[in-house]
Amino acid sequence: MLFNGYQNAYELGLAFGLMARTFGAKAPVREIARKLLHEIVRQQLPSAYASVDYEPAGKLFNHAENWHAAIEGIDTAIVFWWFCDEEFVRSVENHHAWADWRRREIGEVWLGDPWCNEKMEELERAIEEAAVRCGL
């Protein structure tokens, strides 16, 4: 059963938040995590607030308080552990600085050249690939 191994709804929310990170920061990761949680809970239980005991820790989704705890776990994993992480912020800032520098460089070198559009398209693909590598 999906809920086994989680001590509480908050911990389950953390797991969904961490899982949603794989979609990248440009994706609506909070919405993805919340929808995944909602769909899994809806499929596993007769209703989102059913009082069915699926684990030793108790009734994970037996009332709205637990649902809100799971959402808080999602937000913690995504916002505080990822978007506010100094290393991630520094990585994003460095990426944007590099991308701006490369765009200026291409613009200065190739401006007016018939190949300028092709070079810019190549650069934009490279920028997007680098963005994915840094988690965007």
C-alpha positions as CSV (number, residue, x, y, z in Angstrom):
1,M,0.0,0.0,0.0
2,L,1.3,3.5,-0.9
3,F,0.9,4.9,2.6
4,N,3.0,2.2,4.4
5,G,6.2,3.5,5.8
6,Y,5.1,7.1,6.3
7,Q,4.7,8.1,9.9
8,N,2.3,11.0,9.2
9,A,0.7,13.0,6.5
10,Y,3.4,15.7,6.6
11,E,6.1,13.1,5.8
12,L,4.0,11.8,2.9
13,G,3.7,15.4,1.6
14,L,7.5,15.7,1.8
15,A,7.9,12.6,-0.3
16,F,5.5,14.0,-3.0
17,G,7.3,17.4,-2.9
18,L,10.6,15.7,-3.4
19,M,9.2,13.6,-6.2
20,A,7.8,16.6,-8.0
21,R,11.3,18.2,-8.2
22,T,12.1,15.9,-11.1
23,F,9.8,18.0,-13.3
24,G,12.1,21.0,-12.9
25,A,11.6,24.4,-11.4
26,K,10.0,25.8,-14.5
27,A,7.1,23.3,-14.2
28,P,4.2,24.0,-11.9
29,V,5.7,21.6,-9.3
30,R,3.5,22.5,-6.4
31,E,0.4,21.9,-8.4
32,I,1.9,18.6,-9.8
33,A,2.6,17.3,-6.3
34,R,-0.8,18.3,-5.0
35,K,-2.6,16.7,-7.9
36,L,-0.6,13.5,-7.6
37,L,-1.3,13.4,-3.9
38,H,-5.0,14.0,-4.4
39,E,-5.3,11.4,-7.1
40,I,-3.4,8.7,-5.1
41,V,-5.5,9.4,-2.0
42,R,-8.7,9.4,-4.0
43,Q,-7.9,6.1,-5.6
44,Q,-6.7,4.5,-2.4
45,L,-9.5,5.5,-0.1
46,P,-13.3,5.7,-0.5
47,S,-13.0,9.4,0.0
48,A,-10.2,11.9,0.8
49,Y,-11.3,12.1,4.4
50,A,-12.3,8.4,5.0
51,S,-11.4,7.0,8.3
52,V,-9.7,3.8,7.1
53,D,-6.6,2.8,8.9
54,Y,-3.8,2.0,6.4
55,E,-0.8,2.1,8.7
56,P,0.3,1.7,12.3
57,A,0.6,5.4,12.8
58,G,-3.1,5.8,12.5
59,K,-5.6,7.2,10.1
60,L,-3.5,9.2,7.7
61,F,-6.3,11.0,5.8
62,N,-9.2,10.8,8.2
63,H,-9.8,14.5,8.4
64,A,-8.8,17.8,6.8
65,E,-6.0,18.5,9.3
66,N,-4.0,15.6,7.9
67,W,-4.7,16.8,4.3
68,H,-3.3,20.2,5.3
69,A,-0.3,18.6,6.9
70,A,0.5,16.8,3.6
71,I,0.2,20.0,1.7
72,E,2.5,21.7,4.2
73,G,5.0,18.8,3.6
74,I,4.8,19.4,-0.2
75,D,5.4,23.1,0.3
76,T,8.3,22.5,2.7
77,A,10.1,20.2,0.2
78,I,9.6,22.4,-2.8
79,V,9.8,26.0,-1.4
80,F,12.1,25.8,1.6
81,W,14.3,22.8,0.7
82,W,14.6,23.6,-3.0
83,F,13.7,27.1,-4.1
84,C,15.1,28.8,-1.1
85,D,18.2,26.6,-0.9
86,E,21.3,28.8,-1.3
87,E,23.0,26.4,-3.7
88,F,20.0,26.3,-6.0
89,V,19.6,30.1,-5.9
90,R,23.2,30.6,-6.7
91,S,23.0,28.0,-9.5
92,V,20.0,29.8,-11.1
93,E,21.7,33.2,-10.8
94,N,24.9,31.9,-12.4
95,H,22.8,30.3,-15.2
96,H,21.0,33.6,-15.9
97,A,24.3,35.6,-15.9
98,W,25.9,33.1,-18.3
99,A,22.9,33.1,-20.6
100,D,22.8,36.9,-20.7
101,W,26.5,37.0,-21.4
102,R,26.2,34.5,-24.2
103,R,23.3,36.3,-25.8
104,R,25.2,39.6,-25.8
105,E,28.3,37.9,-27.2
106,I,26.3,36.3,-30.0
107,G,24.5,39.5,-30.7
108,E,27.8,41.5,-30.9
109,V,29.6,39.0,-33.1
110,W,26.8,37.9,-35.4
111,L,24.6,41.0,-35.6
112,G,23.7,41.7,-39.2
113,D,25.1,38.4,-40.4
114,P,22.6,36.1,-42.2
115,W,23.6,33.3,-39.8
116,C,22.6,35.3,-36.7
117,N,19.2,33.7,-36.3
118,E,20.7,30.2,-36.6
119,K,23.3,31.0,-34.0
120,M,20.8,32.4,-31.7
121,E,18.6,29.3,-32.0
122,E,21.6,27.1,-31.3
123,L,22.4,29.3,-28.2
124,E,18.8,29.1,-26.9
125,R,18.9,25.3,-27.2
126,A,22.2,25.2,-25.3
127,I,20.8,27.6,-22.6
128,E,17.7,25.4,-22.2
129,E,19.8,22.3,-21.8
130,A,22.0,24.0,-19.2
131,A,18.8,25.2,-17.4
132,V,17.6,21.6,-17.1
133,R,20.9,20.5,-15.7
134,C,20.7,23.1,-13.0
135,G,17.1,22.2,-12.1
136,L,15.1,24.8,-13.9
